Amino acid sequence: MRERFCQFNIILYLCNMKVKIKAQDVTFYGLQVVAWLVFLIVPAISAFAANNSWEDALHAIQFSLRIMWIPATIYFVNCFILIPFGYYRNRRWFFWLGNAVIFALLAWYHFGIDTPAFMEYLPDERAKRYAVTSYYASSVLNIFMNILLACIAWLVHHMYRTKAIKQQLKEEQHKRTEAELEWLKNQLNPHFLFNTLNNISSLIQIDADKAQDSIAQLSDLLRYAMYETRRETVPLQGEVEFMRNYVELMKLRCNDKTEVTTTFDVQQNIEIAPLLFISLIENAFKHGMSSSRPSKIDIRLLQNEDKLVFNCDNTNYPKDDADRSGSGIGLENTRRRLDLMYAGRYTWEQKLEDNIYKVRVSIEV
């Protein structure tokens, strides 16, 4: 009684197990089954169309079955068992052993039996020798064709697996892009907000109207970063307005020795990746300002139909080893996002010339 109860629990457990079968796997295997069924049925359809006889169609199916059952068995054993559960599961010994057994049985089927009985009815020895030679030659060719069929099953699996891996990589790259975008959004929060709010707080004592304008700009900037950038691409005009607000707020930190100029010459409201240039602007303010020496930051975004050109020039005041705020991570992430979003459609140039650090990005959108 106890053993039956345990067996019953095991059966319930097996019935409740969830087998994860992807829709694309069902399509992949289903298409192969359909293809073989088509090969099986087409001769029957042709026979029925030629003679309008169901009996001829049935005979055609029987003939197809006699010819195809061995190749179909080899193909589907490889396709459904040996390749997915052996070759691609780090058990290649299982794949090779399985095929070795299959083709050993096939060789025994062709060569391990006596010469076919029909040769006894041949009229002379010459005809018999010719028949034996033809039989063994066709058997070798048949085995070779079945080996080729197993290779085709592997090739079909390999192409499907390669496509699936590429799709997975594409999804992973998309997730990585989204994660980096979230990193950019979060980067706006701590240091930038802290410094901006301190600057606005000091500005209230000096110019209340300008402080009020700065609060409005900060509100628009945060609203855009938090809510408008959830899509893969955003309107260019919104991105330009975001950059304007960002620059204006960063200028609150500048003294009279720093000159900041901006040019945004865009005509069409095309779509681009969100927050694409903000790391370059942030990098310019990190490395381009000095409290005691003349500083210059020049930011330009120009549009020529579907081509965008972003230029950012700034004086170069490198950070010392104790200050890692400008360690180049922002530039690296920008390059990676460009690679993911605009592969083959952008150019990147950066150089240091006469103590002016220059970055130029050109994008075909």
C-alpha positions in Angstrom: 0.0 0.0 0.0 2.8 2.4 0.9 4.7 1.6 -2.3 1.5 2.3 -4.4 1.1 5.6 -2.6 4.7 6.6 -3.4 4.2 5.6 -7.1 1.0 7.7 -7.2 2.8 10.7 -5.8 5.6 10.3 -8.4 3.1 10.1 -11.2 1.4 13.3 -9.9 4.8 15.0 -9.7 5.6 14.1 -13.3 2.2 15.3 -14.5 2.6 18.6 -12.8 6.2 19.2 -14.1 6.3 22.3 -16.3 8.3 21.7 -19.5 9.4 24.9 -21.0 8.9 24.7 -24.8 9.4 27.8 -26.7 7.1 28.8 -29.6 10.0 29.1 -31.9 11.1 25.5 -31.1 7.7 24.2 -31.9 7.8 26.1 -35.2 11.3 24.8 -36.0 10.5 21.2 -35.5 7.0 21.4 -36.9 8.3 22.8 -40.2 10.6 19.9 -40.6 7.8 17.4 -40.0 5.7 19.2 -42.5 8.5 19.1 -45.1 8.8 15.4 -44.8 5.1 14.9 -45.0 5.1 16.9 -48.2 7.7 14.6 -49.7 5.5 11.7 -48.7 2.3 13.0 -50.0 3.4 14.7 -53.3 3.8 11.4 -55.2 0.3 10.3 -54.1 -1.1 13.6 -55.3 0.6 13.2 -58.6 -0.6 9.7 -59.0 -4.2 10.7 -58.2 -4.0 13.7 -60.6 -2.7 11.5 -63.4 -5.2 8.5 -63.1 -7.9 9.9 -60.9 -7.6 6.8 -58.8 -7.5 6.6 -55.0 -5.9 3.1 -55.3 -3.0 4.5 -57.3 -2.6 7.2 -54.7 -2.5 4.7 -51.9 0.1 2.6 -53.7 2.2 5.7 -54.2 2.1 6.5 -50.5 3.1 2.9 -49.7 6.0 3.1 -52.2 7.1 6.4 -50.6 7.0 4.9 -47.2 9.1 1.9 -48.2 11.7 4.3 -49.7 11.6 7.0 -47.0 11.3 5.3 -43.7 15.0 4.7 -43.2 16.2 8.2 -44.2 13.3 9.8 -42.2 14.2 7.7 -39.1 17.9 8.7 -39.4 17.0 12.4 -39.9 14.5 12.6 -37.0 16.6 10.6 -34.6 19.4 13.1 -35.2 17.1 16.1 -35.2 15.0 15.3 -32.1 17.5 13.3 -30.0 21.2 13.0 -30.9 21.8 16.7 -31.9 19.9 18.6 -29.2 20.6 16.2 -26.3 24.0 15.1 -27.3 25.9 17.4 -29.6 24.7 20.7 -28.0 24.7 19.4 -24.4 28.4 18.7 -24.0 27.7 15.0 -24.6 29.1 14.7 -28.1 30.1 11.1 -27.3 26.4 10.4 -27.3 25.9 12.0 -30.7 28.8 10.1 -32.3 28.0 6.8 -30.6 24.3 7.1 -31.6 25.2 7.7 -35.3 27.8 4.9 -35.2 25.2 2.5 -34.0 22.7 3.7 -36.6 25.1 3.4 -39.5 26.5 0.1 -38.3 22.9 -1.3 -38.4 22.4 0.2 -41.8 25.7 -1.4 -43.1 24.6 -4.8 -41.6 21.2 -4.4 -43.3 22.9 -4.0 -46.7 26.0 -6.1 -46.4 25.4 -8.5 -43.5 22.9 -10.7 -45.3 23.2 -13.1 -48.2 23.1 -11.9 -51.8 19.5 -11.0 -52.6 17.4 -14.0 -53.7 16.4 -12.5 -57.0 19.9 -13.1 -58.3 19.1 -16.9 -58.4 16.8 -16.2 -61.3 19.3 -14.4 -63.5 20.3 -16.4 -66.6 24.1 -16.5 -66.5 27.1 -15.7 -64.3 27.9 -12.5 -66.1 24.5 -11.0 -65.3 24.8 -12.2 -61.7 28.2 -10.5 -61.3 26.8 -7.3 -62.8 23.8 -7.5 -60.5 26.0 -8.1 -57.4 28.3 -5.1 -58.3 25.3 -2.9 -58.9 23.7 -3.9 -55.6 26.8 -3.2 -53.5 27.5 0.0 -55.3 23.9 1.3 -54.8 24.1 0.2 -51.1 27.3 2.2 -50.6 25.7 5.2 -52.3 22.6 4.7 -50.1 24.7 4.7 -46.9 26.6 7.8 -48.1 23.3 9.6 -48.8 22.0 8.8 -45.4 25.2 10.1 -43.8 24.7 13.3 -45.9 21.1 13.4 -44.5 22.4 13.3 -40.9 24.8 16.1 -41.8 21.9 18.1 -43.2 20.0 17.6 -39.9 23.1 19.0 -38.1 23.4 21.9 -40.5 19.7 22.9 -40.1 20.1 22.7 -36.3 23.3 24.7 -36.4 21.7 27.5 -38.6 18.7 27.6 -36.2 20.9 27.7 -33.1 23.1 30.4 -34.7 20.0 32.5 -35.5 18.7 32.0 -31.9 22.1 33.1 -30.4 22.2 36.2 -32.6 18.7 37.1 -31.5 19.6 36.5 -27.9 22.7 38.7 -28.3 20.6 41.4 -29.8 18.2 41.3 -26.9 21.1 41.4 -24.4 22.5 44.4 -26.3 19.1 46.1 -26.1 18.9 45.4 -22.4 22.4 46.7 -22.0 21.5 49.9 -23.8 18.5 50.4 -21.6 20.7 49.8 -18.5 23.2 52.3 -19.6 20.4 54.8 -20.3 19.1 54.2 -16.8 22.7 54.8 -15.5 22.7 58.1 -17.3 19.4 59.1 -15.8 20.6 58.1 -12.3 23.8 60.0 -12.8 21.8 63.2 -13.1 20.4 62.7 -9.6 23.2 62.8 -6.9 26.0 65.2 -7.7 24.3 67.2 -10.3 21.2 67.8 -8.2 23.2 68.6 -5.1 25.4 71.2 -6.8 22.5 72.7 -8.8 20.3 73.1 -5.7 23.2 74.7 -3.8 23.8 77.1 -6.7 20.1 78.0 -6.8 20.0 78.5 -3.1 22.9 80.9 -3.3 21.3 82.6 -6.3 18.1 83.3 -4.4 20.0 85.9 -2.3 21.4 87.6 -5.4 18.8 87.3 -8.2 15.5 85.8 -7.2 14.1 86.0 -10.8 17.0 84.1 -12.2 16.7 81.5 -9.4 13.1 81.0 -10.2 14.0 80.5 -13.9 16.7 78.0 -12.9 14.2 76.0 -10.8 11.8 75.9 -13.8 14.7 74.6 -16.0 15.7 72.0 -13.4 12.0 70.8 -13.3 11.8 70.5 -17.1 15.2 68.7 -17.2 14.2 66.1 -14.6 10.7 65.6 -16.1 12.3 64.9 -19.5 15.0 62.6 -18.1 12.6 60.6 -16.0 9.5 60.4 -18.3 10.3 61.3 -21.9 13.3 59.1 -22.4 11.6 55.7 -21.9 11.4 55.1 -25.6 14.2 53.8 -27.7 14.3 57.1 -29.7 12.9 60.6 -28.9 12.2 63.8 -31.0 15.3 65.8 -31.6 13.7 69.1 -30.5 13.1 67.6 -27.0 16.7 66.5 -26.8 17.9 70.0 -27.8 15.7 71.6 -25.1 17.1 69.2 -22.6 20.7 70.0 -23.5 19.9 73.8 -23.3 18.5 73.4 -19.8 21.4 71.3 -18.8 24.0 73.8 -20.0 22.2 76.7 -18.4 22.2 74.9 -15.1 25.8 73.9 -15.4 26.7 77.6 -16.1 25.6 78.5 -12.6 28.8 76.8 -11.4 31.0 78.9 -13.8 32.8 82.0 -12.7 33.7 85.0 -14.9 36.8 83.3 -16.2 34.7 80.7 -18.1 33.1 81.3 -21.5 30.4 79.0 -22.5 28.9 79.1 -26.0 26.2 76.9 -27.6 24.8 76.5 -31.1 21.8 74.3 -31.9 21.0 74.5 -35.6 18.3 71.9 -36.2 15.5 72.2 -38.7 13.6 68.8 -38.9 12.3 67.1 -35.8 13.9 63.7 -36.5 14.2 60.9 -33.9 17.4 60.1 -32.1 18.5 58.0 -29.1 17.8 59.8 -25.8 20.5 61.5 -23.7 23.1 60.6 -26.3 25.4 63.7 -26.0 24.9 64.5 -22.3 28.0 62.6 -21.2 30.1 64.6 -23.7 28.7 67.9 -22.3 29.2 66.7 -18.7 32.8 65.7 -19.6 33.4 69.2 -21.1 32.4 70.9 -17.8 34.3 68.5 -15.7 37.6 68.9 -17.7 37.1 72.3 -19.2 36.7 74.6 -16.2 39.3 76.1 -13.9 38.6 78.5 -11.0 41.8 80.4 -11.6 42.6 80.2 -15.3 40.6 81.2 -18.4 38.3 78.5 -19.6 36.2 77.9 -22.7 33.5 75.5 -23.6 31.9 75.5 -27.1 29.0 73.1 -27.8 27.4 72.8 -31.3 24.8 70.6 -32.8 24.2 71.0 -36.5 21.7 69.2 -38.7 22.0 68.6 -42.4 18.8 66.7 -43.5 19.2 63.2 -41.9 22.8 63.9 -40.7 23.6 65.2 -37.2 27.0 66.6 -36.3 27.8 67.2 -32.7 31.0 69.2 -31.8 32.2 69.9 -28.2 35.4 71.8 -27.7 36.8 72.7 -24.2 40.0 73.8 -22.6 41.8 70.9 -21.1 42.4 70.9 -17.3 43.1 67.2 -16.5 42.0 66.0 -13.1 44.6 64.8 -10.7 44.7 61.2 -9.3 42.8 62.2 -6.3 39.8 63.4 -8.3 38.3 60.5 -10.3 35.0 62.3 -11.2 36.2 62.6 -14.8 37.7 59.2 -15.4 36.3 58.8 -18.9 33.5 56.4 -18.1 30.9 58.7 -19.7 32.8 58.8 -23.0 33.2 55.0 -23.0 29.5 54.5 -22.4 28.6 57.0 -25.2 30.8 55.1 -27.6 29.2 51.9 -26.6 25.7 53.3 -27.1 26.7 54.6 -30.5 28.0 51.1 -31.4 24.7 49.6 -30.3 22.3 52.1 -31.8 24.1 53.4 -34.9 26.6 50.7 -35.9 28.1 51.6 -39.2 26.3 54.9 -39.3 28.5 57.2 -37.2 32.0 58.6 -37.0 33.8 59.6 -33.9 36.8 61.9 -33.7 38.6 63.2 -30.6 41.9 65.0 -30.2 43.8 67.4 -28.1 45.0 70.4 -30.0 46.7 73.6 -28.5 45.3 72.6 -25.1 41.8 72.4 -26.5 40.1 69.0 -26.2 37.8 68.4 -29.3 35.1 65.7 -29.8 33.2 65.4 -33.1 30.4 62.9 -33.6 28.6 62.6 -36.9 25.5 60.4 -37.1 23.3 59.2 -40.0 19.9 59.0 -38.5 
